[in-house]
Each structure stands twice: as structure tokens, then as C-alpha cells.
Amino acid sequence: MTDSALWAGEHLGRSFTGTHLEDGCPCPKAPCGLIHRDTIRDDCPEHAWQHAKSMRQSHPASRCPAA
């Protein structure tokens, strides 16, 4: 399984709580304020896979608390 398949359909965030880092990034946001895994932008300094930064919170889009 590839990394992209592992996180497909997820909402992801870099902080343990809140959306501070997501608020300033160019990636499309989910209603909860996290980013859509399937639409991470290559030019994003926080979420693009080539930067190899950890994701500390996630949930399936189907279980988004803000949906």
C-alpha cells in the first residue's frame, strides 16, 4: 500500500489539536478545518509529502465532526 492510498479520504492535521498550521497553508480545507488528504498541494510547506512532516490528527471524511 502506498502512503497516498493509506490516507485516501482522510482529513489530516499537523498539530495535536486545533488547526493553527492548516489555517495558513494553501491546501483545500475540510469543514472541520483540517486538510483533505486527496487534495494536498505540492507547494504546501506543511502537508506536501516531499517535506516528510508528521500528521498528528486525522479522521475519515465520512466521520468528520463538522459535517
N, C-alpha and C positions, 0 to 999 in steps of 0.2 A: 504494500500500500504506500502510495506517495504521501508526502506531507500535505499537499493540497487536497487529496481525497480524504485524509484523516479529519480535516477541519471543515470540509464542504458543508454548507448550510448552517454554519455556526456564526454567532455574534461573538466577537473577541475584544478583549481589552488588555492593555499593558499594565495597569495598576491593579492592586488587590481589591480596591473599592473605588467607586466613582469613575468619572470619565475625563479627568484632567488632561491626560495626554491625547485622548481622542478628540477633544474639543478643538485642538489646534492643528490637527492633521488634515490632509486633503482627501482622505478616503470617505466614501459614502457611509452615512450613519444609519443604524437601525433605530427604531422608535425609542429604545432604551438608552441610546447614546453611545453604545459600543459600535464597532465597525462590522460590516458584512464581510465575512471571510472571502466570499466569491468575487468581491469587487475591490480587493486591496490594490492600491495604485503602486506601480513600480517606483514612483518618485517620492513615496512617503518615507520619511526618516524613521518613523516609529514601527510600522507594520510590514513593510516590504520584506520578503523572505531573505533577500540577499544581505540584510543587516543582522540577521540571526539574533534578534532580541526575543526575550521570553514573553509569552502571553500568560497573564496571571488570572484572568477570569474569562469565562465563556459559558454559553448556554446554546442549545439548539434554537434555531429560529422559530420552530414550532412551539417552544415553551418560553418565548420572550415575555418577561414580566410586564412590559409596556404595551404589548399587543392587545 
